[in-house]
Amino acid sequence: MSDSLIEFSHLSKIYDTGEVKTYALRDASCLISSGEFVAIMGPSGSGKSTLMHILGLLDRQTEGSLLFEGKDVSLFDDDRLAQLRNQRVGFVFQSFNLLPRASVFENVEMPLLYDFYSERMNRRARVEAAVASVDMSHRLYYRPNQLSGGEKQRVAIARALVNEPDLIFADEPTGNLDSKSGLQVMSTLQDLNEKGSTIVLVTHETATAEHAKRIIRMQDGSVVGDGHVAHRRFARSLEDAVLK
């Protein structure tokens, strides 16, 4: 197993109104190593999105510890967390979150505009490489309204990749897609993982989760299961079967 990338111990997220305490996350512990493809799976309200927001440095836990490459992120101020999110973490969301009037190139370029160091590098080359990695080079100057749902999600994946992050979070990435487009997106994520990217997939669907190599199961804010996938689904072979 590769070195630890994220380690969290006894994480809880509590919303306290003064009269009632609500646990969105309760005493969750786990370790995710570099190079893994992990699915966090559970029904609505299970705490999986709350856990993703904390692991992705978008939110802070109420209790427990979170280590990123062995460093306690609770010691980081908001500026340091923002820097980590921009340079080390990529996000892919169900709703794509693409700018409607911007081209594929411009959408993928967006994270580089907030990177102080990107001015010294060949920004165009980085964008084109990210777009090529998801097989969307032929759509480089299209706008989102000219793309299918699956193509929009692949552009969103390219945007998540452009800063060459250590970790990619995919939150219900097939939720707005038909089955064929969903398989194409999962194939893209599997390819990225095979090339070394660490991917954390959040989903409520068993069939989607089984594209990962490992599934963390959640229920009522707690981790209730954690194991490797015995018969991993391979999106490309499934896609080929659909097309035949």
N, C-alpha and C positions, 0 to 999 in steps of 0.2 A: 504494500500500500504506500502511496505517495505521502509526502509530508502534510501535516495538518494545515488547512487553509482557514477554516472556521471551527471554533469549538465553543459551544455554549453549555452552560451548566445552571440548572434550577432557574431558568428564565420564567418570569411571570410579568404579565402586563395587566395592571389593575386600574379600573376607572372608578374613582371614589367620588360620589356625589355628596358625601357628608352623612348620608343616611344609609346608603346601600353601596357595597363594594361588588363590582362586577369583574370577574376574571375573564379577559379575552384570551389570555395565555396563562397556563398554570404549571409551574415546576417542570419545564421542558429542558431536557439535556440531550446533547448529541454532538458528534464530530463529523465534519465534512472535509475530506482530503482533496488536495489539488489533483485535477484530472478526472474527478468523479462526475457521473451524470446521475443526479439524485432527484427523485420526484417526492414532493411533499403533498400527500393526498388526504382528502377528507371532505365531508359534506359541508354545505354552507353553515357558517357559524362554528366550525371546528377549531378555528384559530390559525389556519394555515396562512392566510394573508397577513395576519398580525405578525406571525413569525417571520414571514418574508420581509416585511417592512423593517423589522428590527435587524435581521441578518444583512439586509441591503443598506443599512445605515440611514434609513429614512425616518426612523423612530427610535426611541430609547426605551429599554425595559424598565419596569418598576422595581423588580428584584432580580437577583442572579447576576451571572457574569457572561460576557461575550468577548472572546479573543479572536482577533484577526491576525493571522500569522504569528500567534503567540503574544500579541500586544492587546492589553485591556483597552477597548475602545471607549469605555466610560471615562477614561482620563483625557480623551480628545475633546477640544472645544468644537463649536459648530463650524468654524472655518476649516479646521482639519478634517472633519467628517465630510464636508462638501468637497474638499480636494480629493479625498479617498473615493467618494462616489463617482466623481467625474473621471478620475484617472484609472481606477482599479476595478470598478463595477459597471456592468451594463444591464439595462432593463428592457424587456420586451413585454408589452401589455396587450390584453385582449382587444382593446379598442384602437390599436395601432398608434394613435397620438401623432399622426403626421400633419405637417402644416399644409393645408389644402392648396394654397397658391404657390407653394414652393416645389421645385422639381425634385426628382429622386436624389440627384447630386446634392442639392441644397439641404434637403432633409437629413441626409446622412452626414453632411458636413457640420451640422449644428453643434454637436458636442465639442468639436475642435475650436469653435469660436469662443468657448469659455476656458480653453486650455492655454495658459500663458506661454507654455513652451512650444505650442504648435506653430507659432510664427517662424520658428527656426527650422522647421521641417517642411518637406514637400507635402503640403496639405492635399493637393489634387491627387497625388499618387496614393495617399492613404485612403481617400474616399473611393477612388477607382478600385483599389485592392479589396476593400470591404464589400463593395457592390459586386465585384466579380466572384467573391467567395460564396455568394448566395445566388449566383447565376442570374443576375439582373442587369448585366452590362448593356444589354440591348434596350433597356428602358431608362437609361441614365438621365435623359432630359424630359421624361414623361412627368406629368403631374398625377397626384393620387387619384383624381377622378377618371384617369385613363387606365387605371390598373384594376385587376381583379382583387378579391379579398386576400387570396393567397399571396399574390405579388406584393400587396401592401404590407403583409406581415413579414415577408422576406426583406423588404426595405427596412422595416423596423428592426429586424435582426442585424442588418448591415450597419444601421445607426448605432446599435449596441456594441458592435464590434470595432468601430472605427478608432477608438482609443486603445485598442488591444488590451482589454481588461483581463484581469485574472479570473473574474467570476461573472457569469451571466445569469440573471434571474429571468425566467419566462413565466409570466402570470397568466394562466389560462390562455395560452397563445393560439389555441385552435377553437376557442369558444364561439367566435363569430364566423367560422368557416364551414363550408360543406366538407363532406368526408374526403373527397379527392384533394382539395386544397390543404386540409388538415394533415393528410399524410405527407404532402410535399413539404410542409413546414417542419414536421417531425423528422423527416429525412434530412433536412438542412441542419437541424439541431444535432442529430446523431453524427453527421459528417463533421461538424465542428468539434464535437466531443472526441471523435476518433483522431482528430488533429491536435488534441491536447487541451481544448477549452474545458473549464469546469462549469457545469451547468446545473442550476437548481430550477426544476420545473414545478410549478404550483398548479394543481388540477383537482377536480372532483371526479374525473372520469377514469375508471380502471384501465380501459383500453389505451388511453393516452399515457397514463402513468407507466404502463408496461413497456414503453419505448425506452425508459430509463434503465439503468443497471441496478438501481437500488430504490426502494420505496420506504419513506418515513410516513407512517399512518397517524393521523390525528383525530381526536374525538373530544369534544367539550373542552377545548383548550389544552389538552394534554397529548403527549406522544404516547401512543398505545401500541405501536409496532414499528419495527425497523429491520428490514432484511433485503437481501439481494434478490433480483428477479430471476426465477428459475428458468423461465422460457421467455426471454426478452423478445419483444416484437421488433422487427426490422422494417421501418417505414418504406424503404425503397422496394423491397420484395412484395410488400402488401400493395403498394401503388402499382407495380407491374401487373399484379394479379387483377387489379381493378380495370386496368387499361386493356387487358387481353380479351 
